[in-house]
Amino acid sequence: MGLKMDKKILSLFVLVAISATAHCGNVYDITKFGARQNNDVNQALAQAWKGACSSKVPSKVVVPKGTFKLSRATFFGPCKAPIEFMLIGTLQAPQNPAGFKDGDGWVTFERIDKLTLYGGGTFDGQGKNVWGKHCDRLNYCSKLPINVRFNFVTNSVIKSVTSLDSKQFHIMVLGGEGLTFRNLRIIAPENSYNTDGIHVGRSNNINITDSYIQTGDDCISVGDGTKKLTVARVTCGPGHGISIGSLGKYSNEAPVQGITVKDCTFKGTQNGVRIKTWPDSHEGVASDMRFENLNMLNVGSPVLIDQEYCPWNQCKLQNPSRVKLSKISFKNIRGTASTPDAVKLVCSKGYPCQNVEVGNIDIKYSGNLGPVKSVCRNVNLKVTGKMNPLPCKFKA
Ligand SMILES: *[C@@H]1O[C@H](CO)[C@@H](O)[C@H](O)[C@H]1NC(C)=O
Protein backbone atom coordinates (compact mmCIF):
# COMPACT_ATOMS: atom_id res chain seq x y z
CA MET A 1 0.00 0.00 0.00
CA GLY A 2 2.72 2.44 1.12
CA LEU A 3 4.90 1.53 -1.81
CA LYS A 4 2.05 2.00 -4.27
CA MET A 5 1.34 5.42 -2.81
CA ASP A 6 4.99 6.43 -3.07
CA LYS A 7 5.09 5.37 -6.67
CA LYS A 8 2.03 7.44 -7.39
CA ILE A 9 3.51 10.47 -5.69
CA LEU A 10 6.79 9.93 -7.45
CA SER A 11 5.18 9.73 -10.87
CA LEU A 12 3.20 12.84 -10.04
CA PHE A 13 6.46 14.61 -9.21
CA VAL A 14 8.01 13.41 -12.43
CA LEU A 15 5.02 14.67 -14.37
CA VAL A 16 5.15 18.06 -12.71
CA ALA A 17 8.90 18.25 -13.28
CA ILE A 18 8.54 17.39 -16.96
CA SER A 19 5.84 19.92 -17.59
CA ALA A 20 7.82 22.56 -15.71
CA THR A 21 10.88 22.02 -17.92
CA ALA A 22 8.63 21.96 -20.95
CA HIS A 23 7.36 25.35 -20.05
CA CYS A 24 10.67 27.01 -19.22
CA GLY A 25 13.00 24.91 -21.32
CA ASN A 26 11.31 25.13 -24.68
CA VAL A 27 11.52 28.79 -25.35
CA TYR A 28 12.63 29.71 -28.83
CA ASP A 29 13.63 33.34 -28.56
CA ILE A 30 14.33 34.70 -32.03
CA THR A 31 17.37 36.64 -30.78
CA LYS A 32 18.96 33.25 -30.04
CA PHE A 33 18.60 32.52 -33.74
CA GLY A 34 20.38 35.63 -34.93
CA ALA A 35 17.50 38.12 -34.97
CA ARG A 36 18.68 41.70 -34.57
CA GLN A 37 16.57 44.80 -34.35
CA ASN A 38 16.22 46.63 -37.64
CA ASN A 39 17.28 43.59 -39.67
CA ASP A 40 14.94 41.24 -41.50
CA VAL A 41 14.18 38.51 -38.99
CA ASN A 42 12.56 36.20 -41.53
CA GLN A 43 15.23 33.49 -41.20
CA ALA A 44 15.51 33.67 -37.42
CA LEU A 45 11.74 33.41 -37.07
CA ALA A 46 11.62 30.45 -39.44
CA GLN A 47 14.24 28.61 -37.43
CA ALA A 48 12.64 29.39 -34.09
CA TRP A 49 9.29 28.18 -35.41
CA LYS A 50 10.85 25.00 -36.80
CA GLY A 51 12.35 24.19 -33.42
CA ALA A 52 9.22 24.93 -31.44
CA CYS A 53 6.86 23.24 -33.87
CA SER A 54 8.85 20.02 -34.04
CA SER A 55 9.20 19.80 -30.27
CA LYS A 56 7.24 16.97 -28.68
CA VAL A 57 6.44 19.09 -25.62
CA PRO A 58 4.61 22.42 -25.60
CA SER A 59 6.95 25.20 -26.72
CA LYS A 60 6.96 28.84 -27.49
CA VAL A 61 8.46 31.21 -29.98
CA VAL A 62 9.28 34.58 -28.45
CA VAL A 63 9.71 37.89 -30.22
CA PRO A 64 11.10 40.05 -27.40
CA LYS A 65 10.83 43.76 -26.84
CA GLY A 66 12.03 45.91 -29.73
CA THR A 67 11.20 46.51 -33.36
CA PHE A 68 12.10 43.80 -35.82
CA LYS A 69 11.76 44.14 -39.56
CA LEU A 70 10.09 41.22 -41.25
CA SER A 71 9.83 40.76 -45.03
CA ARG A 72 7.20 38.06 -44.62
CA ALA A 73 6.61 34.85 -42.68
CA THR A 74 4.53 31.71 -42.98
CA PHE A 75 4.26 29.39 -39.99
CA PHE A 76 3.11 25.94 -41.02
CA GLY A 77 1.78 23.20 -38.82
CA PRO A 78 0.95 20.62 -37.91
CA CYS A 79 3.16 20.91 -34.85
CA LYS A 80 3.95 18.00 -32.56
CA ALA A 81 2.47 19.67 -29.47
CA PRO A 82 0.59 22.83 -28.53
CA ILE A 83 2.57 25.90 -29.47
CA GLU A 84 2.70 29.49 -28.28
CA PHE A 85 3.76 32.51 -30.22
CA MET A 86 4.59 35.28 -27.79
CA LEU A 87 4.87 38.61 -29.53
CA ILE A 88 6.15 41.19 -27.07
CA GLY A 89 7.82 43.57 -29.49
CA THR A 90 6.86 44.83 -32.92
CA LEU A 91 7.15 43.04 -36.21
CA GLN A 92 7.34 45.61 -38.96
CA ALA A 93 6.38 44.96 -42.58
CA PRO A 94 8.27 46.45 -45.53
CA GLN A 95 6.66 49.61 -46.85
CA ASN A 96 6.84 48.33 -50.40
CA PRO A 97 4.22 45.65 -51.16
CA ALA A 98 6.12 44.24 -54.14
CA GLY A 99 6.23 40.46 -54.36
CA PHE A 100 2.91 39.69 -52.70
CA LYS A 101 0.22 37.93 -54.70
CA ASP A 102 -3.56 37.94 -54.44
CA GLY A 103 -4.65 36.83 -51.00
CA ASP A 104 -1.17 36.53 -49.51
CA GLY A 105 -0.67 37.21 -45.85
CA TRP A 106 2.33 39.18 -44.69
CA VAL A 107 2.29 36.86 -41.67
CA THR A 108 0.45 33.55 -42.13
CA PHE A 109 -0.35 30.80 -39.65
CA GLU A 110 -1.43 27.64 -41.43
CA ARG A 111 -2.78 24.22 -40.41
CA ILE A 112 -1.91 24.56 -36.76
CA ASP A 113 -3.86 23.05 -33.89
CA LYS A 114 -3.65 24.55 -30.38
CA LEU A 115 -1.84 27.75 -31.14
CA THR A 116 -1.77 30.57 -28.61
CA LEU A 117 -0.74 33.92 -30.04
CA TYR A 118 -0.36 36.62 -27.39
CA GLY A 119 2.12 38.93 -25.69
CA GLY A 120 1.03 42.55 -26.09
CA GLY A 121 3.07 43.15 -29.23
CA THR A 122 2.25 44.62 -32.62
CA PHE A 123 2.02 43.53 -36.23
CA ASP A 124 2.84 46.80 -37.99
CA GLY A 125 1.73 46.56 -41.62
CA GLN A 126 3.14 49.97 -42.62
CA GLY A 127 0.28 50.58 -45.03
CA LYS A 128 0.39 54.36 -45.03
CA ASN A 129 1.87 54.67 -48.52
CA VAL A 130 -0.35 52.20 -50.34
CA TRP A 131 -3.90 53.06 -49.31
CA GLY A 132 -6.01 54.61 -51.99
CA LYS A 133 -3.54 54.03 -54.81
CA HIS A 134 -5.38 52.91 -57.95
CA CYS A 135 -7.55 50.35 -56.22
CA ASP A 136 -9.74 50.30 -59.30
CA ARG A 137 -6.89 49.32 -61.59
CA LEU A 138 -5.09 46.02 -62.19
CA ASN A 139 -6.32 44.53 -58.97
CA TYR A 140 -3.62 46.51 -57.26
CA CYS A 141 -5.46 46.43 -53.97
CA SER A 142 -6.18 42.71 -53.90
CA LYS A 143 -2.44 42.08 -54.27
CA LEU A 144 -1.69 44.02 -51.14
CA PRO A 145 -0.87 41.64 -48.30
CA ILE A 146 -3.25 40.87 -45.47
CA ASN A 147 -1.52 41.62 -42.18
CA VAL A 148 -2.13 38.29 -40.43
CA ARG A 149 -3.81 35.26 -41.98
CA PHE A 150 -5.05 32.17 -40.19
CA ASN A 151 -5.59 29.33 -42.67
CA PHE A 152 -7.12 26.13 -41.29
CA VAL A 153 -6.05 26.91 -37.75
CA THR A 154 -8.02 25.04 -35.08
CA ASN A 155 -8.62 25.14 -31.30
CA SER A 156 -6.54 28.22 -30.80
CA VAL A 157 -6.50 31.53 -28.96
CA ILE A 158 -5.35 34.84 -30.36
CA LYS A 159 -5.29 37.52 -27.68
CA SER A 160 -3.66 40.73 -26.53
CA VAL A 161 -1.93 41.75 -29.72
CA THR A 162 -2.27 44.77 -32.01
CA SER A 163 -2.61 44.91 -35.75
CA LEU A 164 -1.55 48.32 -36.98
CA ASP A 165 -1.86 50.02 -40.38
CA SER A 166 -2.42 46.91 -42.43
CA LYS A 167 -2.01 47.33 -46.18
CA GLN A 168 -5.22 45.36 -46.78
CA PHE A 169 -7.42 43.33 -44.37
CA HIS A 170 -5.86 43.22 -40.92
CA ILE A 171 -6.84 39.69 -39.94
CA MET A 172 -8.32 37.00 -42.12
CA VAL A 173 -9.58 33.65 -40.91
CA LEU A 174 -10.26 30.90 -43.41
CA GLY A 175 -11.20 27.32 -42.58
CA GLY A 176 -10.86 27.96 -38.86
CA GLU A 177 -12.53 25.96 -36.14
CA GLY A 178 -12.73 26.60 -32.40
CA LEU A 179 -10.95 29.95 -32.35
CA THR A 180 -11.06 32.75 -29.80
CA PHE A 181 -9.96 36.28 -30.63
CA ARG A 182 -9.84 38.40 -27.49
CA ASN A 183 -8.38 41.71 -26.34
CA LEU A 184 -7.24 42.71 -29.77
CA ARG A 185 -6.49 46.22 -30.91
CA ILE A 186 -6.85 46.81 -34.60
CA ILE A 187 -5.91 50.24 -35.78
CA ALA A 188 -5.79 52.05 -39.10
CA PRO A 189 -7.07 55.48 -40.10
CA GLU A 190 -10.54 56.08 -41.48
CA ASN A 191 -9.20 56.74 -44.97
CA SER A 192 -7.31 53.46 -45.26
CA TYR A 193 -8.91 51.57 -48.11
CA ASN A 194 -10.05 47.95 -47.76
CA THR A 195 -8.54 47.47 -44.31
CA ASP A 196 -11.28 45.26 -42.83
CA GLY A 197 -10.52 44.52 -39.19
CA ILE A 198 -11.29 40.80 -39.02
CA HIS A 199 -12.70 38.78 -41.89
CA VAL A 200 -14.03 35.33 -41.10
CA GLY A 201 -14.94 32.90 -43.87
CA ARG A 202 -15.69 29.17 -44.08
CA SER A 203 -15.11 28.75 -40.38
CA ASN A 204 -16.94 27.21 -37.46
CA ASN A 205 -17.16 28.11 -33.77
CA ILE A 206 -15.33 31.42 -33.71
CA ASN A 207 -15.56 34.00 -30.91
CA ILE A 208 -14.36 37.58 -31.18
CA THR A 209 -14.62 39.51 -27.91
CA ASP A 210 -13.39 42.47 -25.89
CA SER A 211 -11.63 44.23 -28.74
CA TYR A 212 -11.18 47.69 -30.25
CA ILE A 213 -11.31 47.94 -34.00
CA GLN A 214 -10.72 51.31 -35.66
CA THR A 215 -10.21 51.03 -39.37
CA GLY A 216 -11.13 52.24 -42.86
CA ASP A 217 -13.43 49.41 -43.89
CA ASP A 218 -15.61 46.78 -42.19
CA CYS A 219 -14.89 46.32 -38.51
CA ILE A 220 -15.70 42.63 -38.82
CA SER A 221 -16.86 41.02 -42.04
CA VAL A 222 -18.34 37.57 -42.36
CA GLY A 223 -17.94 35.56 -45.53
CA ASP A 224 -19.81 32.52 -46.78
CA GLY A 225 -19.58 29.22 -44.93
CA THR A 226 -19.28 30.82 -41.50
CA LYS A 227 -21.14 29.01 -38.72
CA LYS A 228 -21.43 29.71 -35.01
CA LEU A 229 -19.71 33.06 -34.84
CA THR A 230 -20.14 35.17 -31.71
CA VAL A 231 -18.99 38.77 -31.54
CA ALA A 232 -19.29 40.37 -28.10
CA ARG A 233 -18.02 43.51 -26.38
CA VAL A 234 -16.31 44.88 -29.46
CA THR A 235 -16.01 48.62 -30.07
CA CYS A 236 -15.99 49.59 -33.75
CA GLY A 237 -15.19 52.94 -35.29
CA PRO A 238 -14.23 54.56 -37.44
CA GLY A 239 -15.03 52.15 -40.26
CA HIS A 240 -18.00 50.53 -41.95
CA GLY A 241 -19.40 48.53 -39.02
CA ILE A 242 -20.04 44.79 -38.74
CA SER A 243 -21.09 43.14 -41.98
CA ILE A 244 -22.47 39.78 -42.90
CA GLY A 245 -21.42 39.48 -46.52
CA SER A 246 -21.24 40.55 -49.09
CA LEU A 247 -22.87 37.30 -50.21
CA GLY A 248 -23.95 35.93 -53.57
CA LYS A 249 -21.13 37.16 -55.74
CA TYR A 250 -19.71 33.70 -56.40
CA SER A 251 -21.30 30.35 -57.23
CA ASN A 252 -21.36 27.58 -54.61
CA GLU A 253 -21.14 29.81 -51.60
CA ALA A 254 -21.74 27.85 -48.40
CA PRO A 255 -24.48 28.95 -45.97
CA VAL A 256 -23.90 31.45 -43.21
CA GLN A 257 -25.58 30.22 -40.06
CA GLY A 258 -25.66 31.04 -36.38
CA ILE A 259 -24.24 34.53 -36.04
CA THR A 260 -24.56 36.50 -32.79
CA VAL A 261 -23.43 40.10 -32.40
CA LYS A 262 -24.08 41.45 -28.91
CA ASP A 263 -22.96 44.08 -26.43
CA CYS A 264 -21.05 46.09 -29.02
CA THR A 265 -20.54 49.82 -29.51
CA PHE A 266 -20.29 51.61 -32.83
CA LYS A 267 -18.71 55.06 -32.91
CA GLY A 268 -19.21 57.16 -36.04
CA THR A 269 -19.24 54.16 -38.33
CA GLN A 270 -20.82 54.21 -41.79
CA ASN A 271 -23.11 51.34 -40.74
CA GLY A 272 -23.84 49.54 -37.51
CA VAL A 273 -24.87 45.97 -38.23
CA ARG A 274 -25.46 45.11 -41.84
CA ILE A 275 -26.29 42.13 -44.02
CA LYS A 276 -25.34 42.71 -47.63
CA THR A 277 -25.96 40.58 -50.71
CA TRP A 278 -25.42 41.26 -54.39
CA PRO A 279 -28.36 41.67 -56.75
CA ASP A 280 -28.45 39.48 -59.86
CA SER A 281 -26.53 37.03 -57.76
CA HIS A 282 -25.77 33.37 -57.28
CA GLU A 283 -27.87 31.42 -54.83
CA GLY A 284 -27.02 31.53 -51.18
CA VAL A 285 -28.41 31.18 -47.69
CA ALA A 286 -27.89 33.11 -44.47
CA SER A 287 -29.98 32.36 -41.40
CA ASP A 288 -30.05 32.45 -37.61
CA MET A 289 -28.52 35.86 -37.07
CA ARG A 290 -29.03 37.81 -33.85
CA PHE A 291 -27.98 41.38 -33.24
CA GLU A 292 -28.64 42.62 -29.73
CA ASN A 293 -27.64 45.09 -27.03
CA LEU A 294 -25.88 47.48 -29.33
CA ASN A 295 -24.91 51.12 -28.81
CA MET A 296 -24.90 53.38 -31.84
CA LEU A 297 -23.11 56.70 -31.59
CA ASN A 298 -23.65 58.87 -34.65
CA VAL A 299 -23.81 55.90 -37.02
CA GLY A 300 -24.87 56.28 -40.68
CA SER A 301 -27.13 53.23 -41.03
CA PRO A 302 -27.37 51.56 -37.63
CA VAL A 303 -29.56 48.63 -38.74
CA LEU A 304 -29.29 47.59 -42.35
CA ILE A 305 -30.24 44.73 -44.62
CA ASP A 306 -29.11 45.58 -48.11
CA GLN A 307 -29.90 43.00 -50.76
CA GLU A 308 -29.13 45.55 -53.44
CA TYR A 309 -25.50 45.94 -52.52
CA CYS A 310 -23.81 47.03 -55.68
CA PRO A 311 -20.74 49.18 -55.22
CA TRP A 312 -19.35 50.86 -58.32
CA ASN A 313 -22.49 49.76 -60.26
CA GLN A 314 -20.98 46.41 -61.10
CA CYS A 315 -24.31 44.63 -61.30
CA LYS A 316 -27.79 44.56 -62.79
CA LEU A 317 -29.92 46.02 -60.07
CA GLN A 318 -33.16 45.04 -61.78
CA ASN A 319 -32.46 41.34 -61.17
CA PRO A 320 -33.02 40.42 -57.54
CA SER A 321 -30.52 38.86 -55.22
CA ARG A 322 -30.92 35.11 -54.90
CA VAL A 323 -29.50 34.91 -51.41
CA LYS A 324 -32.21 33.77 -49.00
CA LEU A 325 -32.20 35.52 -45.65
CA SER A 326 -34.18 34.19 -42.70
CA LYS A 327 -34.42 34.12 -38.90
CA ILE A 328 -32.89 37.49 -38.19
CA SER A 329 -33.43 39.61 -35.10
CA PHE A 330 -32.38 43.13 -34.16
CA LYS A 331 -33.11 43.84 -30.50
CA ASN A 332 -32.17 46.38 -27.84
CA ILE A 333 -30.42 48.81 -30.11
CA ARG A 334 -30.07 52.40 -28.97
CA GLY A 335 -28.26 55.63 -29.72
CA THR A 336 -28.01 58.11 -32.54
CA ALA A 337 -27.95 57.96 -36.32
CA SER A 338 -26.35 60.47 -38.67
CA THR A 339 -28.89 59.76 -41.45
CA PRO A 340 -32.70 59.58 -41.05
CA ASP A 341 -33.07 55.98 -42.33
CA ALA A 342 -32.04 54.39 -39.05
CA VAL A 343 -33.65 51.02 -39.67
CA LYS A 344 -33.43 49.95 -43.26
CA LEU A 345 -34.48 46.49 -44.34
CA VAL A 346 -34.21 46.19 -48.10
CA CYS A 347 -34.74 42.57 -49.02
CA SER A 348 -34.81 40.79 -52.34
CA LYS A 349 -38.05 40.92 -54.32
CA GLY A 350 -37.26 37.45 -55.63
CA TYR A 351 -36.61 36.03 -52.17
CA PRO A 352 -38.22 38.18 -49.47
CA CYS A 353 -36.59 37.95 -46.04
CA GLN A 354 -38.35 35.48 -43.77
CA ASN A 355 -38.82 35.65 -40.06
CA VAL A 356 -37.28 39.00 -39.27
CA GLU A 357 -37.83 40.46 -35.83
CA VAL A 358 -37.13 43.97 -34.57
CA GLY A 359 -37.66 45.01 -30.97
CA ASN A 360 -36.76 47.67 -28.45
CA ILE A 361 -34.98 49.93 -30.84
CA ASP A 362 -34.46 53.53 -29.78
CA ILE A 363 -32.41 55.53 -32.22
CA LYS A 364 -32.50 59.28 -32.54
CA TYR A 365 -31.52 61.11 -35.69
CA SER A 366 -29.10 63.93 -35.02
CA GLY A 367 -29.55 65.85 -38.29
CA ASN A 368 -32.27 68.02 -39.84
CA LEU A 369 -33.38 66.05 -42.91
CA GLY A 370 -36.73 65.11 -41.38
CA PRO A 371 -37.80 62.57 -38.79
CA VAL A 372 -36.02 59.34 -38.11
CA LYS A 373 -37.62 56.48 -40.01
CA SER A 374 -37.73 52.84 -41.01
CA VAL A 375 -37.51 51.69 -44.59
CA CYS A 376 -38.62 48.20 -45.58
CA ARG A 377 -38.93 46.25 -48.80
CA ASN A 378 -39.89 42.62 -49.23
CA VAL A 379 -39.64 41.75 -45.60
CA ASN A 380 -41.91 39.75 -43.37
CA LEU A 381 -41.52 41.62 -40.08
CA LYS A 382 -42.37 40.83 -36.50
CA VAL A 383 -42.22 43.72 -34.04
CA THR A 384 -41.79 43.37 -30.29
CA GLY A 385 -41.43 46.06 -27.64
CA LYS A 386 -41.03 49.76 -28.31
CA MET A 387 -39.77 51.09 -31.58
CA ASN A 388 -38.23 54.43 -32.45
CA PRO A 389 -38.28 54.86 -35.40
CA LEU A 390 -41.72 53.34 -35.72
CA PRO A 391 -41.59 50.10 -37.68
CA CYS A 392 -42.65 50.28 -41.30
CA LYS A 393 -46.13 49.22 -42.18
CA PHE A 394 -46.20 46.32 -44.49
CA LYS A 395 -48.61 44.01 -46.16
CA ALA A 396 -48.03 40.40 -45.24
C1 LIG B 1 -17.67 30.76 -27.98
O1 LIG B 1 -18.70 31.23 -27.14
C2 LIG B 1 -19.79 30.34 -27.04
C3 LIG B 1 -20.90 31.04 -26.30
O2 LIG B 1 -20.44 31.86 -25.29
C4 LIG B 1 -19.31 29.05 -26.38
O3 LIG B 1 -20.37 28.13 -26.28
C5 LIG B 1 -18.21 28.45 -27.26
O4 LIG B 1 -17.67 27.30 -26.66
C6 LIG B 1 -17.10 29.46 -27.47
N1 LIG B 1 -16.16 28.92 -28.45
C7 LIG B 1 -14.85 29.07 -28.33
C8 LIG B 1 -14.03 28.55 -29.44
O5 LIG B 1 -14.34 29.62 -27.38
PDBQT file of the ligand as one rigid body, heavy atoms in Angstrom, charges set to zero:
ROOT
HETATM    1  C1  LIG A 401     -17.672  30.759 -27.978  1.00  0.00    +0.000 C 
HETATM    2  O1  LIG A 401     -18.703  31.233 -27.137  1.00  0.00    +0.000 OA
HETATM    3  C2  LIG A 401     -19.791  30.343 -27.041  1.00  0.00    +0.000 C 
HETATM    4  C3  LIG A 401     -20.905  31.042 -26.296  1.00  0.00    +0.000 C 
HETATM    5  O2  LIG A 401     -20.442  31.859 -25.290  1.00  0.00    +0.000 OA
HETATM    6  C4  LIG A 401     -19.314  29.051 -26.378  1.00  0.00    +0.000 C 
HETATM    7  O3  LIG A 401     -20.366  28.129 -26.283  1.00  0.00    +0.000 OA
HETATM    8  C5  LIG A 401     -18.206  28.452 -27.256  1.00  0.00    +0.000 C 
HETATM    9  O4  LIG A 401     -17.671  27.304 -26.665  1.00  0.00    +0.000 OA
HETATM   10  C6  LIG A 401     -17.103  29.461 -27.473  1.00  0.00    +0.000 C 
HETATM   11  N1  LIG A 401     -16.161  28.920 -28.451  1.00  0.00    +0.000 N 
HETATM   12  C7  LIG A 401     -14.853  29.069 -28.332  1.00  0.00    +0.000 C 
HETATM   13  C8  LIG A 401     -14.033  28.551 -29.443  1.00  0.00    +0.000 C 
HETATM   14  O5  LIG A 401     -14.345  29.617 -27.377  1.00  0.00    +0.000 OA
ENDROOT
TORSDOF 0
